[in-house]
Amino acid sequence: MHYTDTGNSSGVLAIFLHGLGGSTETFLPILPFFSHETNRLICVDFEGSGQTPLSSPNVKLSIPRYVNDLEYLIASLQNSDGEECREKTLFIGHSLGAIVAMHYAAKHPDKVQGLALLGPGRSIAQIPIARERMLGLAEKTRAGGIEAAGDIATFSNFPQGGAVALEMRESVRKAVEKCDAEAYARTCEAIAGLDHLDPDYSCISAPTLLLAGDGDLISPPERSLALQGLIGDNAWVQVLDGVGHQMILQDLQGTVNAIKVLLEKVGR
């Protein structure tokens, strides 16, 4: 698994998890806003994304597999000296990354300091229309190549009807087109997988920011509000105006300000 490692090597872990078509580069604009003196900043490329290749030609990607990989990575980072680490980890996840972060936090609530979830998703295993749409994206990517996926992302990641700078759309296209087509398709299938089931969100005990864009077509504010109800009183929703699924691109300052509130709550 490829990851970048910056900041204080003995600092508290802050782990950044990207979405479909993203990579470690997704979070480059917000890294300067985190303390490099007190935090160890880890940006991860999921299997089949960024610089982490598929482990084998026939591997089946899944949300449980991503969570398992994350568990091993955190254990290796924290236990490099052979001693158990009791420090809790901060997670910043976008879309797919937010899903994986929530699964980890529900499974290991005592190991999580806080969650910043940008455009969070959840299981669509029991939503036929949503599953068909995601599986259809996998088919289109295999048929038309990664360029077809890039074309779709330039529209689906931004609000309808609003003016979006061409360079923002192109930034998303370039990010997606860096992906391998087959790996991208398998990631779509992982999101739509019948083994992608909602965890018990009420197990999440850490302060949780659910950040939504009011024009997000992929993960609308209603999804964040529903997750807030499932997680409980330790979660809150903030909605950014005029923003779609790419809030870091469209409203960097609004995204940073929202995350700063979380950091204050957890003493970071």
Buried (B, 14 or more C-beta within 10 A) or exposed (E): BBBBEEBEEEBBBBBBBBBBBBBBBBBEEBBEBBBEEEBBBBBBBBBBBBEBBBEEEEBEBBBBBBBEBBBEBBEEBBEEEEEEBEEBBBBBBBBBBBBBBBBBBBBBBEBBBBBBBBBBBBBBBEEEEBBEBBBEBBEBBBEBEBEBBBBBBBEBBBBEEEEBEEEBBEBBBEBBBBBBBBBBBBBBBBBBBEEBEBBEBEBBBBBBBBBBBEBBBBBBBEBBBBBBEBBEEBBBBBBBEBBBBBBBBBBEEBBBEBBBEBBEBBEB
